[in-house]
């Protein structure tokens, strides 16, 4: 189940001339993560003003013992798709009390 690989994308923090800090996604920091499973979840389709927007949900889970530096501000590249982390990342504690057992994150892709 945990035979997939993803790339964690992290935007680079930049400050503009007005002292606003934003994330620059033109050349994100990349981290390859092995030992994960990425599965499709629910999707919704909405049409407004003649424009159709499709939101596809995905779920990422790491193998037992695999922790990953992933935050709600990151993105994940999987199978040619760039997915946004949707909300907080869950780090489940090891039942033996020794670190993280596994990590789960909701992902989404918005098109349209």
GROMACS elastic network, one bead per residue, 0.5 to 0.9 nm:
[ bonds ]
;  ai    aj funct       b0    kb
    1     4     6  0.79483   500
    1    35     6  0.86260   500
    1    36     6  0.77664   500
    1    37     6  0.60946   500
    1    63     6  0.82304   500
    2     5     6  0.85033   500
    2    34     6  0.80869   500
    2    38     6  0.84975   500
    2    61     6  0.80643   500
    2    62     6  0.67849   500
    2    63     6  0.56506   500
    3    34     6  0.73278   500
    3    35     6  0.54646   500
    3    36     6  0.62198   500
    3    37     6  0.67353   500
    3    63     6  0.88574   500
    4    33     6  0.86863   500
    4    34     6  0.63170   500
    4    35     6  0.59645   500
    4    36     6  0.52030   500
    4    37     6  0.56416   500
    4    38     6  0.73119   500
    4    78     6  0.88214   500
    5    32     6  0.70912   500
    5    33     6  0.56593   500
    5    35     6  0.64117   500
    5    36     6  0.60961   500
    5    37     6  0.78961   500
    5    38     6  0.87732   500
    5    78     6  0.73587   500
    5    79     6  0.87085   500
    6    31     6  0.83977   500
    6    32     6  0.59630   500
    6    33     6  0.53646   500
    6    34     6  0.66780   500
    6    35     6  0.88488   500
    6    36     6  0.74485   500
    6    37     6  0.89867   500
    6    38     6  0.85417   500
    6    76     6  0.65902   500
    6    77     6  0.57183   500
    6    78     6  0.51052   500
    6    79     6  0.78483   500
    7    30     6  0.62844   500
    7    31     6  0.54104   500
    7    33     6  0.58914   500
    7    34     6  0.86992   500
    7    75     6  0.84883   500
    7    76     6  0.57049   500
    7    77     6  0.50380   500
    7    78     6  0.67923   500
    8    29     6  0.79969   500
    8    30     6  0.56639   500
    8    31     6  0.50277   500
    8    32     6  0.62923   500
    8    33     6  0.71089   500
    8    68     6  0.88539   500
    8    69     6  0.83817   500
    8    70     6  0.71776   500
    8    74     6  0.69942   500
    8    75     6  0.60653   500
    8    77     6  0.64155   500
    9    25     6  0.84899   500
    9    28     6  0.56863   500
    9    29     6  0.57136   500
    9    31     6  0.67579   500
    9    70     6  0.89707   500
    9    74     6  0.58365   500
    9    76     6  0.56713   500
    9    77     6  0.70279   500
    9    82     6  0.88042   500
   10    23     6  0.85077   500
   10    24     6  0.89599   500
   10    25     6  0.76672   500
   10    27     6  0.89507   500
   10    28     6  0.51975   500
   10    29     6  0.50577   500
   10    30     6  0.65939   500
   10    31     6  0.84677   500
   10    70     6  0.86792   500
   10    71     6  0.88734   500
   10    73     6  0.75110   500
   10    74     6  0.50144   500
   10    75     6  0.64816   500
   10    76     6  0.86599   500
   11    22     6  0.87388   500
   11    23     6  0.50328   500
   11    24     6  0.52320   500
   11    26     6  0.79676   500
   11    27     6  0.74167   500
   11    29     6  0.64826   500
   11    73     6  0.80673   500
   11    74     6  0.69763   500
   11    75     6  0.83029   500
   12    22     6  0.81823   500
   12    23     6  0.53057   500
   12    24     6  0.50975   500
   12    25     6  0.67414   500
   12    26     6  0.86278   500
   12    27     6  0.75882   500
   12    28     6  0.59404   500
   12    29     6  0.70014   500
   13    21     6  0.65445   500
   13    22     6  0.57174   500
   13    24     6  0.62390   500
   14    20     6  0.81300   500
   14    21     6  0.55205   500
   14    22     6  0.55501   500
   14    23     6  0.60743   500
   14    24     6  0.65015   500
   15    18     6  0.77454   500
   15    19     6  0.55109   500
   15    20     6  0.53372   500
   15    22     6  0.64547   500
   15    23     6  0.87319   500
   16    19     6  0.53266   500
   16    20     6  0.54625   500
   16    21     6  0.66169   500
   16    22     6  0.80430   500
   17    20     6  0.74308   500
   18    21     6  0.89203   500
   23    28     6  0.89903   500
   23    73     6  0.89731   500
   24    27     6  0.71807   500
   24    28     6  0.71690   500
   25    28     6  0.52448   500
   25    29     6  0.88754   500
   27    30     6  0.88394   500
   31    69     6  0.89200   500
   33    36     6  0.73741   500
   33    68     6  0.72853   500
   34    62     6  0.83642   500
   34    63     6  0.89394   500
   34    66     6  0.85452   500
   35    61     6  0.88340   500
   35    62     6  0.59683   500
   35    63     6  0.55208   500
   35    64     6  0.88053   500
   35    66     6  0.70360   500
   36    60     6  0.68673   500
   36    61     6  0.56822   500
   36    63     6  0.57838   500
   36    66     6  0.82498   500
   37    59     6  0.79887   500
   37    60     6  0.57204   500
   37    61     6  0.53317   500
   37    62     6  0.62642   500
   37    63     6  0.76844   500
   38    58     6  0.67418   500
   38    59     6  0.55294   500
   38    61     6  0.66088   500
   38    62     6  0.87940   500
   38    78     6  0.80022   500
   39    57     6  0.87945   500
   39    58     6  0.55974   500
   39    59     6  0.52413   500
   39    60     6  0.66526   500
   39    61     6  0.86538   500
   40    43     6  0.86821   500
   40    56     6  0.77103   500
   40    57     6  0.61098   500
   40    59     6  0.63360   500
   41    56     6  0.71141   500
   41    59     6  0.65881   500
   42    55     6  0.85238   500
   42    56     6  0.64255   500
   42    57     6  0.53047   500
   42    58     6  0.76418   500
   43    54     6  0.70541   500
   43    55     6  0.54362   500
   43    57     6  0.56064   500
   43    58     6  0.88914   500
   43   108     6  0.89532   500
   44    53     6  0.81389   500
   44    54     6  0.57688   500
   44    55     6  0.52537   500
   44    56     6  0.66337   500
   44    57     6  0.84967   500
   45    52     6  0.67675   500
   45    53     6  0.56704   500
   45    55     6  0.64537   500
   45    56     6  0.86994   500
   46    51     6  0.80864   500
   46    52     6  0.55388   500
   46    53     6  0.52444   500
   46    54     6  0.65730   500
   46    55     6  0.85566   500
   47    50     6  0.61061   500
   47    51     6  0.53016   500
   47    53     6  0.62219   500
   47    54     6  0.88141   500
   48    51     6  0.52847   500
   48    52     6  0.64945   500
   48    53     6  0.80793   500
   49    52     6  0.84128   500
   51   112     6  0.69687   500
   52   111     6  0.84251   500
   52   112     6  0.56737   500
   53   110     6  0.70051   500
   53   111     6  0.57611   500
   54   109     6  0.80123   500
   54   110     6  0.57856   500
   54   111     6  0.53041   500
   54   112     6  0.62019   500
   55   108     6  0.66492   500
   55   109     6  0.56768   500
   55   111     6  0.65792   500
   55   112     6  0.88237   500
   56   107     6  0.84155   500
   56   108     6  0.54879   500
   56   109     6  0.51747   500
   56   110     6  0.65076   500
   56   111     6  0.84070   500
   57    83     6  0.89717   500
   57    86     6  0.88570   500
   57   106     6  0.72831   500
   57   107     6  0.58627   500
   57   109     6  0.66490   500
   57   110     6  0.89533   500
   58    83     6  0.82109   500
   58   105     6  0.85826   500
   58   106     6  0.60215   500
   58   108     6  0.57174   500
   58   109     6  0.80728   500
   59   104     6  0.73335   500
   59   105     6  0.59882   500
   59   107     6  0.57479   500
   59   108     6  0.84279   500
   60   103     6  0.79350   500
   60   104     6  0.55441   500
   60   105     6  0.51743   500
   60   106     6  0.63652   500
   60   107     6  0.71389   500
   61   102     6  0.70969   500
   61   103     6  0.56587   500
   61   105     6  0.66466   500
   61   106     6  0.89814   500
   62    65     6  0.79908   500
   62    66     6  0.57369   500
   62    67     6  0.71319   500
   62    68     6  0.81050   500
   62   101     6  0.88430   500
   62   102     6  0.54292   500
   62   103     6  0.53374   500
   62   104     6  0.66733   500
   63    66     6  0.54710   500
   63    67     6  0.84699   500
   63   101     6  0.81367   500
   63   102     6  0.60452   500
   63   103     6  0.79799   500
   64    67     6  0.84151   500
   64    94     6  0.85865   500
   64   100     6  0.82746   500
   64   101     6  0.51861   500
   64   102     6  0.50069   500
   64   103     6  0.84073   500
   65    94     6  0.80875   500
   65    99     6  0.83420   500
   65   100     6  0.65110   500
   65   101     6  0.50159   500
   65   102     6  0.58625   500
   65   103     6  0.89827   500
   66   100     6  0.75759   500
   66   101     6  0.70596   500
   66   102     6  0.57430   500
   66   103     6  0.73257   500
   67    70     6  0.88281   500
   67    91     6  0.78088   500
   67    99     6  0.89219   500
   67   100     6  0.63503   500
   67   101     6  0.75876   500
   67   102     6  0.60572   500
   67   103     6  0.60842   500
   68   102     6  0.87850   500
   68   103     6  0.71508   500
   70    73     6  0.82345   500
   70    74     6  0.64668   500
   70    75     6  0.85077   500
   70    76     6  0.89717   500
   70    85     6  0.85764   500
   70    89     6  0.69691   500
   70   103     6  0.89846   500
   70   105     6  0.86642   500
   71    74     6  0.54865   500
   71    75     6  0.85478   500
   71    85     6  0.74217   500
   71    87     6  0.85767   500
   71    88     6  0.68908   500
   71    89     6  0.60959   500
   72    75     6  0.81070   500
   72    84     6  0.81620   500
   72    85     6  0.52884   500
   72    86     6  0.64961   500
   72    87     6  0.54451   500
   72    88     6  0.52810   500
   72    89     6  0.64036   500
   72   105     6  0.87396   500
   73    84     6  0.80225   500
   73    85     6  0.68006   500
   73    86     6  0.87364   500
   73    87     6  0.86047   500
   74    84     6  0.67438   500
   74    85     6  0.60457   500
   75    82     6  0.67134   500
   75    83     6  0.55970   500
   75    85     6  0.56106   500
   75   107     6  0.83488   500
   76    81     6  0.81323   500
   76    82     6  0.57594   500
   76    83     6  0.51268   500
   76    84     6  0.63469   500
   76    85     6  0.71149   500
   76   107     6  0.79533   500
   77    80     6  0.65500   500
   77    81     6  0.55513   500
   77    83     6  0.61572   500
   77    84     6  0.88592   500
   78    81     6  0.52488   500
   78    82     6  0.64999   500
   78    83     6  0.75236   500
   79    82     6  0.85105   500
   81   109     6  0.80963   500
   82   108     6  0.88070   500
   82   109     6  0.71370   500
   83    86     6  0.88400   500
   83   107     6  0.58642   500
   83   108     6  0.53386   500
   83   109     6  0.50440   500
   83   110     6  0.83015   500
   84   106     6  0.85510   500
   84   107     6  0.54415   500
   84   108     6  0.53092   500
   84   109     6  0.63359   500
   84   110     6  0.86446   500
   85    88     6  0.78156   500
   85    89     6  0.79449   500
   85   105     6  0.68241   500
   85   106     6  0.60754   500
   85   108     6  0.66000   500
   86    89     6  0.83807   500
   86   105     6  0.73906   500
   86   106     6  0.52467   500
   86   107     6  0.50469   500
   86   108     6  0.61970   500
   87   105     6  0.78107   500
   87   106     6  0.69437   500
   87   107     6  0.83070   500
   88   105     6  0.71923   500
   88   106     6  0.81420   500
   89   103     6  0.72013   500
   89   104     6  0.61618   500
   89   106     6  0.75632   500
   90   102     6  0.84448   500
   90   103     6  0.56528   500
   90   104     6  0.51383   500
   90   105     6  0.62401   500
   91   100     6  0.62480   500
   91   101     6  0.75092   500
   91   102     6  0.61195   500
   91   104     6  0.65899   500
   91   105     6  0.88668   500
   92    95     6  0.88714   500
   92    99     6  0.87374   500
   92   100     6  0.57182   500
   92   101     6  0.55285   500
   92   102     6  0.54743   500
   92   103     6  0.61044   500
   92   104     6  0.79231   500
   93    96     6  0.83432   500
   93    97     6  0.67477   500
   93    98     6  0.75158   500
   93    99     6  0.59769   500
   93   101     6  0.51153   500
   93   102     6  0.73179   500
   94    97     6  0.52247   500
   94    98     6  0.55695   500
   94    99     6  0.56842   500
   94   100     6  0.51243   500
   94   102     6  0.77163   500
   95    98     6  0.75059   500
   95    99     6  0.89576   500
   95   100     6  0.89100   500
   95   101     6  0.73999   500
   96    99     6  0.84592   500
   97   100     6  0.83462   500
   98   101     6  0.80880   500
  100   103     6  0.75394   500
